C-alpha cells in the first residue's frame, strides 16, 4: 500500500502552480478594477487546486489501467507502479473533483449561475483528458486544453466572479498564464515522448517530435514574456513580472541543451515556479495600479 508521502507525490504537487498562479493573476486583474473579493478568490483557489489534483489522480488511474505508465521516466504514478489499486486512485480522483464541484457551485451561485455550465465543462475536461474511450490527451489536444482551462477560464473566471466583468488586461493576463500552464505540460510530454510513442499516446509532443516540442516550449515562455511587456502599457509596474526570468531561464537550459528522460523532471518544477513568481508579481502590480 502507498504511504502518505507517496499519495502526496502521486497528486503531483509540482503541478499546483497551474492552479494557484491563474487565480492570483485573475485576482490581481479584479483588483485593478477595484473589485477584489478575498473570499471569492479563496473559493476560486479551492476549485482550481481540487481540479488539478483531481485530473492528476484521474490521469494516474486512466493511464495506469491502459498500461501507459508501465515504463515511465517521470514522477511517481500510483497505479503504474502498483503502489495503489486502480479503485483507490479513482476514488481519490472523484473525491477531488467533487470538492472542486462543490466549491465551484458555491462560487457560481454567489456570482453568476450560468457559470455552472462552465464548471461542468471543466470537470468533463478534467476526466476526458485521459479518461473515456477517446481521451483527447491521447490525440494531441492536451496543451490546448490546459491553455483554455488553466489560462483563459481560470484567470478570466476568477476576475469575472469578483468584478462581474472582464477587461483587456484580464485577457492579456489570461493568455500569458495559459502559455505558462501549457509550457508545464509541454515539458512533461517532452520527457515522455519515447514511452508515449510506444504505447500509442499521441500527445502533441509525439506529433511534433523532439525538436519541435523543444521549440514550442521556448516559444510559450517567450510569448508569456512578450505579453508581460505589453501589460506594461496598463501599468509600468507589470515589469515586475520579469522577476520570473531566472526560473524561466533555468527551465529552458535543459530543454535547449537536449536533455532527456529524468533529466527533464526539474523543468516542470522551474516552469511552475516561474509561473508562480510571475503571477504574484503581475497581480501585485495590477492591484497597485488599481
Secondary structure as UniProt FT lines:
FT   HELIX           4..10
FT   TURN            11..12
FT   HELIX           13..15
FT   HELIX           17..32
FT   TURN            33..34
FT   HELIX           38..66
FT   TURN            67..69
FT   TURN            78..82
FT   HELIX           86..111
FT   TURN            113..114
FT   HELIX           115..128
FT   TURN            129..130
FT   TURN            133..134
FT   HELIX           136..139
FT   HELIX           142..147
FT   HELIX           148..153
FT   HELIX           154..163
FT   HELIX           168..191
FT   HELIX           193..199
FT   HELIX           204..231
FT   TURN            232..234
FT   HELIX           236..244
FT   HELIX           245..256
FT   TURN            257..258
FT   HELIX           261..264
FT   HELIX           265..289
//
